[in-house]
Amino acid sequence: MKAAAKKWIKFIASAVIVVVTLSLLQAILMPKYSVDGPLEGAFVAEYYGEAKDHDVIFVGDCEVYENFSPIVLWRDYGINSYIRGSADQYIYQSYYLLEDTLRYETPKVVVFNVQALDPKREAEAKEAYNRMSIDGMKWSPSKIGAINSSMLEDEQFLDYVFPILRYHSRWSELSKTDFTHMFKSEKVSHNGYLMKVGVKPAENVPEGKPLPSYEFTEKAWKHLDMMVELCEKKGIKLLLIKAPSLYPYWYPEYDQQVVEYAKEHNLTYINFLDIQDETGVDYTKDTYDGGLHMNVEGAEKLASWLGKYLTENMGLTDRRGESDLASRWLDKIELYEKDKKEKYEEYEKEKEKTEAN
């Protein structure tokens, strides 16, 4: 009996050692997005450290996390919001990230950017973007759903369960950062917003080339239906938007499908490309990359317009009178302004160097 007990103790101890060792190795080998980049890879995990009482949740790709400033939504309208964005986020990933979010909270409004419906996006899916959307998710049925819906033909489910299987080859790339940031991550976003400064006017933006088909895929429609059903079940208002990014080109044929879908499902759809005069966006000043995304000035303009719309049309109220929440946002605003100041200083220095050369 004692011999059998000793065997079990040795087995359990060995198993614990193996698990701890593999966990440590995995923590070392996982990419350190918040330090080494791309920064977008850190966004999904950042959400879990936030207090979960948001009025508005955005889901989508860079057309939300670089185009709308949650700081302005709070500062001007008392709207508590968060962007659950990631690079090239495909619609099925948006759905499961939303499902994951609703495990923790029930916002009044969900904002979904319809660029993810573009069939070219699905056809051009890449593992690197899958990883940036999925690896940071906590384990849940939502993460399993995101993995199963996202895996490419040459990907394996176990590689997501045990990322060490995917990243084992990073041994030759390891740096000091991989050890100092094994269990900690620098915060890189402002409630999911990635701040960019500088100006590069939108000039000579290419028109879209004719396509053999403009129909959204069955997979895209399926997950949009699932998003609508989930929001209805939870009593959440779903707002569809097309951010004012000039590229990738948003075809009129795409837009018409969304218009018809929104009408059929009694949803609101706002195409920001059509209301430039209302938002005040100036493509000669408010974009840092030629019209693909807004700089911080453009993102603040869009957030200001959206905050007014949400207040007047979607029943959101001003929460700046809530002391605990207001206190949290004072800290967030301070970090935001500090980040903006530092980024502008760095931008001006780089600009002076460029002009001198």
FENSUL-V574718 format. One record per helix or strand of 2 or more residues. SS is the DSSP state (h for helix, s for strand). FROM is the first residue (numbers start at 1). LEN is the number of residues. If there is no record, write none. Layout:
SS & FROM & LEN
SS & FROM & LEN
//
This chain:
h & 2 & 28
h & 33 & 4
h & 39 & 11
s & 56 & 5
h & 62 & 4
h & 70 & 8
s & 81 & 5
h & 91 & 11
s & 109 & 5
h & 114 & 4
h & 119 & 5
h & 127 & 8
h & 141 & 10
h & 157 & 5
h & 164 & 10
h & 176 & 5
h & 218 & 17
s & 237 & 6
h & 252 & 13
s & 268 & 4
h & 272 & 3
h & 276 & 4
h & 296 & 18
h & 323 & 34
//
